[in-house]
């Protein structure tokens, strides 16, 4: 089936549903073969960077954030929903904010956004990625990251470096949503819109981990019984991080993702700092509450179930809700075209 969008307005809340990434014909024509070749080339670039990341030494500057790969003008058909240059030009003219900052979730890094970067750039927008502390190319020891402020510091530094009048669209995936909320509290004037992709859109006084309680149990139980905890300072000290085994990650995060993206993730994912996940956020109505928030639900998600995501939406009242059918916890892998179309549609909302 093709994409299906349903608009319902209730108290100015927008709801969209995206069915898939377009219908497929039984015969693969020449342009489709070319598309597959371009996507394969792009994936190889991301894979090469991930392998390079694994080989980096501790001398790497931990404060750096990186873009993942370069894109080619040949990739336009990969996920560009516009049929001609005039439509792209009209879109760009209508947008007041064209810069997206993409924030990864737990264990991931900038590398996970490689398809999203390509599609947004090919649409003429300006995506920028950031590696949170102890993640991706940021070589901070994850065991030393104990607070949300420390974990979010690369994002905060990036926002502070923006020109005074510049605004951005901030996008957070999974637990990266907590960093987006934290940034929205600090810099509401710099963030035009905040987009939470199957993310921890928490309430004031709530911990990011609390969102996963249905899947992982209470925080207290997890700290006592989990086999995935990491004790970076010794077994006699509190746990410093956690990381699921590969088989658990595959079943939780990637139940609809292509095998090559699962392989990329298996060599690239890093332990998750535990402290930031257990920290209660302090969010004010005067700052965070005035931000424009949108939520993207993933309807085949085994890490953060659709029921839990629906509960987050009910409790936190975002301005708009968008749904991607057939997506696992990583829509940037499993449904990249649907995700790109939703990001563009949110960008166009006045």
PyMOL commands that set and color helices and strands:
alter all, ss='L'
color gray80, all
select helices_A, chain A and resi 30-55+73-79+85-94+110-122+142-144+148-160+176-186+208-216+219-225+246-253+259-268+274-277+288-290+306-316+331-334+336-348
alter helices_A, ss='H'
color red, helices_A
select strands_A, chain A and resi 9-10+13-18+99-103+126-130+168-173+191-197+229-230+241-242+272-273+293-298+320-324
alter strands_A, ss='S'
color yellow, strands_A
deselect
rebuild
show_as cartoon
